[in-house]
Each structure stands twice: as C-alpha cells, then as structure tokens.
Amino acid sequence: MALLQASRPKAPPPPPAPTARRRKLRRSFIGFAFMAPLLAVNILVIAVPATQSIWYSFTDWTGLGPADFTGLDNYRRLFGDPEFRNALWHNTLWTAFFLTVPMAMGLFGAFLLSRIKRFQMLFRVAYFIPYVVATVVSGSIWESLLSPDQGIGNGLADMGLPFLDDVNFLGDPDLALGTVAFVNTWQWWGFLVVIFLASMQAVNPSQYEAARLDGANLWQEFWHITLPAIRPTLMFLGLMTVIWSFLIFDYIYILTQGGPAGSTDVLGTLLYRTAFANQEAGYAASMGVVMGLISVIAVSGFLYLRRRGWDI
Amino acid sequence: MTTPLPRRRFLQLTGAAALGTTVLSACGTGAGASGNQIELWNAFASKDIENYFQQHFVDGYNKSVSGGNSAKVRMTVKQIDTLDRLTQTAVASGSGPDIITTSGPAQTLSFVDNDNLLPLDSYVDKLGWQDAFLPWALDTGRFGGKLYALPSNLETLSVYYNPATLKQHGWQPPKSRAEFEDLCKDAKAKGITPVAAGNAEWKRATEWHVSWVLNTFAGPEILHEALTGQRRWTDPVFVDAIALLKGWFDKGWFGGGTDRYFTNKFTAMYEQLASGKAALLFNGSWTFSEITPYFGKEAGNDATWDWAPLPSMNSGVPAGVQPLSIGVAFSLNSDCEHPAQAAAALDYFLADATRQLGYLSATGVAPSPVKMPEQDFPADIDPRIKRQYLQLNSAKNIGYTTWTFWPPKSDTYLAEQMEKVLTGDLSPKDYCAGLDKVFQEELKAGKRPPLPDPNGA
C-alpha cells in the first residue's frame, strides 16, 4: 500500500480559489500591519541611529554640525590607539571572567537548589533579589562596603580580623577591575541560578533515577545528565554573556569611571569619554561599530553551530 | 482561527499606532520652547540653590516682564554632571533650549564652530555689558571677534584650612614651597594628612591639582607662552612641575596616599579638615557653597575654616597667583525665537552685581564675573567670601585653570593621563610630551579658548 502510494505521481495542488487567495493575502497584510508599529519604532530608534553611527565612523564628526568623510582613518587610528587596546583587553578579561565564574556559581547553585524541596522558593527569591536592585543603588552600597576607611575591611579589623584592613579595592589599579567584576557578579549570579534551575527542572527525573540505579554519584549525575540536558540554555546565556560583557558600562561608570589610571576602562567608558569629553564623536562611532561587530561575530558563531546540528 | 477585522476598525487601529509612533518620535527630538517661552536648562549642586535661583532669577525676571507679549523663562533642571552632555546631544539633533548652558569657553567654542549660537554683540552696548563685566571675562566668550557667551561664574583656586589646627601645631598658611613642604613633613610625622584630596566623586578633580601646580611652579607668564604656542609643553619647567606633584603624592601627602586619593570623597575631605585630621585643602571657590555644613553648630563642632592665596612653588613666581576659572557660560541657541528677550533674561541673570552678590551671600555659589564694588556686597555676607571676591575682582597676578583655557581634548588628556603619572604608569616627561602633541594639534585647529593676559588685562 505504501509502495503504491509512493510510486503514484502526486497531483499538483489545485490553484487557490480567488476568494481563498484574497483571504490569505488579507491575513498576511493584517499580520504585517500589527508588526508595523513595532517595526517603525525599531527603524526609528535602532536602524536609523545604527546606520548613522556607521556613517559617522568614517567621518571626523565632533558631535555637532556637519561631518567630513575621512575614509578608514578612524579605524586605522583605533588599532594603533593604546587606550582602545587597553579598554578592549579589559572587556576581554571581563568576558572571560563572566563566562566562567558567575556561570559556574549559577550552575552550582541551581544544581544544589534542584536537589532540595523545602525552602527552595526562599533561596530562589533571596538569590534573585540583588538582580532587581537598581544598579546605581547596589553600586553605591558596594562603594561604601569596599571603602578602606569605613568598609568591610575596616569593620573586620575592628573585630580582630585585620587581613583586609587597608586594602583599597577600588583605589588600587591592580584590584579595581576584579572588584567591579565581583560586585557585578553579586548582582548577576542569582539571575543565572533562577534561569538554570528552571531549565534543570525540565529534565526528566527518570534519567536521574536510572543513573542512581547504575551507581552514578552526584557529580556524574550533574556531568552526564544535567549539563547535556540544559546545554541550549547554557549556550544561550553564554552568548548573551559575551554580548553583554562588551557592552558593560553601568557598574564601571558608577564605581570607578574607568579609573584609577585607566585600570577599569572598558570600551563603553572610553567611547563615552571620547564622544563627549574629547568631542570626537566620529572616532567614538568607530569604537561603537567595533563593539557591534563583536556581538555580530558572537551571534554568527552561535547560529553557525546550530546550523551544523549542535543542539543549542 | 483568526477573525478578520472589519476594514474600518483595522484602519482605526493602524492609524492610532502610526500616530503613537509619530508622537513618540516627536518626544525624542528635545525640548525647544514653544510659544511665548524661553527655555533654559540649568543644574545646581543642591535643592536650596535651585530654589534660590528659581525664585530670585527666573521668577524675578518673569515678574519684571509681566504683562504684554513678553516671553517668560521656563527653567528645566538637569543633573549637574550630565548637563553638558545632554545639551550637546540636544543641540546636535537640532533642538535644545533657547538659553544654552555650557561648561565654559571650550564647549562654547564647539557650538560656535557649528553655528549653533547667536552672536550677542548687538546687546553689548544696548544692555551695558561692557561696563558690567570684567573685560577679560567678557573676552572669554568672544570667538572670531564676536561675542557668543556670557560668563556665569567667576572662581579661583585657593588653600583652605582650619585655623585652629594650624594654630595648635604652630603652622601658618604656606606662602612658599619650603613652608609648604615643612608643614607637610611635620603633619605627616604627627599622623595628620597634610593635604585632603580625592577624586572619587569627580574624576576630573585631578586637574585642579595640575592647574594650581602649573600656575605656582611654572607661573602665569610661562603658561601664557605655552598656551599661545610660544613654548612647548615638553619644556623642563612643566616636566619638573608634574614631577614635583607626583613626588608629593608618592610621599603620601595628598589624601593619605595615591590609592586613597582615588577613593576619597569630598564629604570625607571637609570632615578631615574640620576635625583636624587634615591640614590643608587645595580647592576652588565652589568650596564656599559646600563647606559650611561641616563646620560649626550645623556640624555639631566648634571648628571654623578660612582660606589663603596659593603659595609660590618656585623662585621667580610670586605667591598669590589667582588662576581664573569660568566653569559655566550662557549662550543663545541660534534657533531661539525670542533672542532680544532671551538676551534681556541673560542680562537679568548675570549682569547685575547686587543680584549676583546676593546670590553669593545666600548660597555661596560663585557670582558672574561682574565688577563688584565693595559697597555692592551685602552687609551680612561672610567676610571670608567677600575677601576672596574683592581680591579676585582687582586681581593683577592671574593664572589659568585647565578647564577654562585649555582646548577640550588637551584638557581631557591632562586630567585622565595624570592618574597614570600618579600611579607610576607614565613618566612626567612622557606625560608632557603627550600633552604637547594633543595641544599643538588643537592649537593649530583653532580650538584654544581666548586668553586674558597674565597681568589681568
């Protein structure tokens, strides 16, 4: 029967009746019409400024008035600029840190939480609360906590634990970037816990039961069942981490403004300073384009792997 | 299953959405005044100061022109540290307020270069500005022979101290480098921070120190030569000045050490001065509007403060140089619909000495650089503030603050890269070479603001 069906040539579908075609067109039109306002806003606030930025990156625009086309001058200058290289390096370090430390903390926290039933919601809320605190508020709180005069180190010293006394976390160029990353992690990792936990809860419990019957320990359960099962979530958050890490601005600006001595300068703070303090908006636009390109490369890599059949 | 929308309903929905988008986009174009109004964007250090300005300047002006068809001023208050950026963005998009507040001559110049400002020359004689303002101060708003900005605040750098602290340790406000260094050594030995300093809240505060050291070590004459291109910033006198400042930081005299300097806040600095934990504070006249809450009854102590002129840090440079600062200026947007009335508002805001001194007396905020005869000072003004402004009004030994007289990129370089000098990542020689490179480019491009002569002419 199946063979017969396969060997018989299929008749072409009948052309849609005029009324059916009109209905289909109308449906498509309505669909696009509903999309139109959002599309218009996106064109207005994203596509137009993005196109303008690309154009300005090839000019000597000061941020005011007309701009003269200067070809690739800004890009040539960019890659010979030690300030840019310094900022790019800090963004790279930041990305590497956020792809590892908070991700590991988030995974570990979520895995442990997935193992408990009582008070799970309490912990989830407790971990998530920092994420909903405004950056400017948490930044200011941590600035006080890390103060060498009235902060944690000072308080511990008063209690007879002087190991952090006189450590100036935000004033020492060797510690400042790591300190800002730590503060951002404090806010960020709870979010990762909640997302990973939601993903872990979708894993079929029978897989764990089977593994336990086979004598798997906790680590083996995590490595061979949990991690493969949540790989799409992990990859997506990894991708977003790369993108967000190259866009980081708020915590750096609030806590150190790129200082001391450029030790926490990232592309965002450098771009802001270049555009507004140095009045070199064209040059700043070229930095913005490079930041955008980095995100495009990350997304392209992600899509490429998906097309190659990776389950992400 | 989808239910088709009736055509009329569909058109209503899409029309409303399109209108919403248009309104949204219109909201994004900035705040130009509409109708019979003059829009002013301004920023203040505190609510009290804002209220005073609103009541005595904005409301005062609006009452003075009440009736008829006169345009009224509407003031919108912005964040003090973002006002210049907001204004730049708004003006770049072809909107912005009628009265443009700039952060001094360097930013004014960028607006002038792009034809965003109206020349004010026709009002100079009409409103008597030539007689009202100090000549050099009015000149800071002249570009290409035309007046584009009226200076809004006159400030300088001085040494602030607690007289009781100095008396207790047998010190005097230093007049020379030797006296300054002796005081610092002694203070350090006694566990007192010689100079309260920090830039945690205002990163650019580092340039205050660069400014006063350049003025007191190289001197105004040599600075004038460098600013006019007759001397290079690689000159040993500038390298030595920066090396001297770096050496003082290395000794822990400023803010208790370089790393502490980067996290010290103004609150802590004023408290240290009041409590005797710090001996001196090199700061600008804006101190008058900030220092009061930390001293006396309001702070729960009996401490007092005073100020002294800057010491001389090099032979041949007289003590008491007064680096001039114009940190704010007002201009008119070239799109201003009521230029004559907006100019009259500027005149009301800036040109009246009595009104300016009343503002100074009530809030400590720097007055505009108008001529201030002694009889115009209010009877109840703080004598320490009066002394500074009387001296500043007749200054003949004037200097140059970096944020007023350096071009924008050089100014940013000077502030940002000095941090690297302080941390040892950049040598004073390389710092000066870098400054020279940036400055010569900007000088050649005509980016340097107008300069008064060092003798105050």
Chai-1 contact restraints between the chains, C-beta under 6 A:
chainA,res_idxA,chainB,res_idxB,connection_type,confidence,min_distance_angstrom,max_distance_angstrom,comment,restraint_id
A,A33,B,T14,contact,1.0,0.0,6.0,A-B,restraint_1
A,P37,B,A17,contact,1.0,0.0,6.0,A-B,restraint_2
A,P37,B,T21,contact,1.0,0.0,6.0,A-B,restraint_3
A,A40,B,T21,contact,1.0,0.0,6.0,A-B,restraint_4
A,V41,B,T21,contact,1.0,0.0,6.0,A-B,restraint_5
A,L44,B,S25,contact,1.0,0.0,6.0,A-B,restraint_6
A,G63,B,Q88,contact,1.0,0.0,6.0,A-B,restraint_7
A,G63,B,A92,contact,1.0,0.0,6.0,A-B,restraint_8
A,L64,B,A92,contact,1.0,0.0,6.0,A-B,restraint_9
A,L64,B,S110,contact,1.0,0.0,6.0,A-B,restraint_10
A,L64,B,N114,contact,1.0,0.0,6.0,A-B,restraint_11
A,G65,B,N114,contact,1.0,0.0,6.0,A-B,restraint_12
A,N168,B,D259,contact,1.0,0.0,6.0,A-B,restraint_13
A,N168,B,T263,contact,1.0,0.0,6.0,A-B,restraint_14
A,L170,B,T263,contact,1.0,0.0,6.0,A-B,restraint_15
A,G171,B,D259,contact,1.0,0.0,6.0,A-B,restraint_16
A,G171,B,F262,contact,1.0,0.0,6.0,A-B,restraint_17
A,G171,B,T263,contact,1.0,0.0,6.0,A-B,restraint_18
A,D172,B,D259,contact,1.0,0.0,6.0,A-B,restraint_19
A,P173,B,T423,contact,1.0,0.0,6.0,A-B,restraint_20
A,Q257,B,K203,contact,1.0,0.0,6.0,A-B,restraint_21
A,G259,B,K203,contact,1.0,0.0,6.0,A-B,restraint_22
A,G259,B,E419,contact,1.0,0.0,6.0,A-B,restraint_23
A,P260,B,F262,contact,1.0,0.0,6.0,A-B,restraint_24
A,P260,B,E419,contact,1.0,0.0,6.0,A-B,restraint_25
A,A261,B,E419,contact,1.0,0.0,6.0,A-B,restraint_26
A,A261,B,K420,contact,1.0,0.0,6.0,A-B,restraint_27
A,A261,B,T423,contact,1.0,0.0,6.0,A-B,restraint_28
A,A261,B,D425,contact,1.0,0.0,6.0,A-B,restraint_29
A,F276,B,R85,contact,1.0,0.0,6.0,A-B,restraint_30
A,A277,B,T412,contact,1.0,0.0,6.0,A-B,restraint_31
A,N278,B,K409,contact,1.0,0.0,6.0,A-B,restraint_32
A,N278,B,T412,contact,1.0,0.0,6.0,A-B,restraint_33
A,Q279,B,S110,contact,1.0,0.0,6.0,A-B,restraint_34
A,Q279,B,P408,contact,1.0,0.0,6.0,A-B,restraint_35
